[in-house]
């Protein structure tokens, strides 16, 4: 992900050189704001860890059946042997995930034996299901944490992310910063957590937040140059009066 300020920077470089403006400082500040925006908008976009946890649980229940009564397992296994075959839950889960990271239903239809009808998907006990849910939940916030390095480096007004994101640390991303004081160069934030399967999910997030951040950046640089122009105009007027 690259903070695209080249075109606007070319317009202000001459002004920055003449008046000593630190355009690079403004761009780094905006990069920090962008990193915060990216964390907020990267899937899952729920506001709290509990909301994400529930969303994951609902996703898993789309593809796995859960039997709450341990005493019923053996009887159901006898009636529905194909639905109670041992399954690698992690492997099966991956096979059912879409490009957005969500899950698709295992199959359409149901199986009926006597008076009992079960949906056509693998079934596990509540204990097995909860254990796998806890394992998956440990990854909550990992994709968002790929932007933490940008927050830690450029954002100075707060944590910039909830604890269930910061717990993963900033090592899932890195920065390439060649930005100079006059605005030449660039800033690149790289989210390496996306290699775990989030590349396609990040494309729209980067495009959306990037457009918004570019507008903020243009406005910030415009205000900065306008302030200097006003100061220079006042200084020139004072020189004229003194003369």
N, C-alpha and C positions, 0 to 999 in steps of 0.2 A: 504494500500500500504506500503510495507516494503522495506527499503533500504538494500538489501542483500549483506553484505560485510563480512559475517562470515568466509567463507573459506579463503579469502585473509587475513583477519585480524589475523587469527591463524598463518599465515606465518610471519607476521610482529610484533606480540606481543612481542616476545623475543627481537627483535631489539629495539622496542619502550621502553621496560623496561630498557634495558641496556643504551640507549643513551638519554632517557627522551623525546622521540618524542611525540608530541601531535597528535596522529592519530585521536582521536575523533574530533579535530578541523577541520581536513581535511574532515572527513566524514560529519560533519555538513555543511561545505561549499558546498560539493557536493549535500547534501540534498536540500539546497537552490537553486542550479542550477537545480535540478530535478523538484522542485516545479514550477520554471519558465517554464521549458519545458512542464510540464503538463498543465499549463495554456494556453500556446501557442497551444497545440495540442488537448485540450478537445473541443468537439463539442459545438457550431459551430466553425469551425476552420478559419473562415473568419478573415481578418486582422482588419477590422473596424466595429464599431457598425452599420453604415449605410449598409454595406454589409450584416450583419446578419439580419437587419431589412427587407431588400429587400428579403432575402431568406425566412423569415417567411411569408412575404406578399405573395410570390409566392406559398408557401406551402398551405396557407389558400385559395388561389384562386383555388387550385386543388379540394377543397372539397366544396367550397361555390361559388354560382353565385352572381355577384354584379350588381345591377341596378343603373346606374348613374343618370337617369332621374327620379326625384321624381314623376313627373306627370304621368309616365307610370306604376307605381306600382299597382294602383287599377285595371287598365285594365288587366295587366298580371295576377294578382291574380284571376280575374274572369275567364281568359282563362286556367290558369294552377294552380288550387287550391292545388293540391298535392305538387307542388314545392314551394309554398309560405306559407305552414303551419308554424306556429310559432315553432322555434326550439331553444333549449338551445345550443348556439354555443360552449360553453366551454365543455359541455358533449359530443356533437357530435364530436368536435375536438379530444378529448381524445380517442374516439372510433375508430378514423381513423389513429391514430399514430402507427407507426411500432416500432419494437424494437430499431431502430436507432434514433427514435425521429422525423423522417420525417413523412409526411402524404401520404396515398394512395388515389387514386381517389375514389370518392363516388360510382360511378357506370359507366358502359359502356353503351353508347346509348344516345338517345335524344328523346324528345317529340315534336311533331309538331301539331299545331292547326292553320288551314288556312295557311297563308304564314309565320307564326312565328315558329321558331324552337329553343328550349332551351335544353341545356345539362341536363341530369338527375341527378340533385343535388339540395340541398336546396338553395333558393335565398333570399337575403336580400338587403336592400337599402345600398347605399354608406355610409351613415351616421352611420348605425348600424355596417357595416363591419369595418369602420375606428375606431370606438369606441372599438370594440373587439381587433383589431390589436394593439391599444395603450396599452390595458390591458396586452396582451401577451408580448409585447415588454418590459414592465417593468421587465420581468424576464430574459432579455438578460444578459448573463454573470454570472447567478446564479450558474450554475454547475461549471464553471471555478473558481468561488470565493471559492469553497470548498478547493482549494489548497492555498489560500491566507495566511493562518496561517503559512505555511511552508516558504513562501516568507518573511513575516514580521519577522519571527524568525531567519532564517538562511541566507537570501540573503541581502547583505549589500551594493551593488553597484548601487542601483537605485530602482524605484518603482516595477519593475518586472512584471507589469500588467497594461493594459490601464484603464482609469478612469471608463469606463462602466462595468468593472469587480470589481474594488476596491470600487465602490459605495455600493456594497452589504456587505462590511466589512468581517473580518476574522472569524466570528462566525459560519460559515458553515463547519468547520472542526476543528480538534484538533491534537495534537502531543503526542506521547509516546516516550520519549527519555531516554534510559538507557545507552547510549554510554559513555564509559570511555576513559580516556586519552590514554590508551594502545591499543584501538581499540576493546575491548570486549564490548558486549552489542549490541544494535540495535536502529535504529530510525524508527518510524512508523508515516506516515502522513495519516490521516483518513479524507476522504471527505464525510461529512454527507449530503451534498446537493444532493448526488446521490440517496437518498431515495425518491426524487421527480420524479424518473423515469429514471435516467441516469446510473444505474448499468451496464447494458449490453453494453452501449456505451463506458464505461470507460475501459473495459477489454483490448481491443486492444491498447488503448492509453497508459495504464500503462505498458503493455508488450513492446511496441515499445520504449518508452522513457526510460524504465528501462534498457533495453539492452544497449542503447547508454550511459546512465549515468554510468553503471557498467564499461564500457570500459574507460570512463574518470576517474573514481575513481581509477581503477587499475593503470592507467598511473600516476595519481597524487601521489599515495602512493609509487609507484616504484621510481619516481623521488625524493621523500622525503627521502626514505631509501638510494638511491644511493648517494645523497648529503652528508648524514651522513657517509656513508662508505668512501667516498673520504676524508672527513674531518678527520676521524679516521686514515686513511692510512697516510695522511700528518702529523698528530700529532705523529704517531708511528715513522715515518721517522725522524722527528725532534728530538725525544727522542734518537734515535739511534745515530744521528750526535752529540748531546750534550754529550752522554756517551763516 
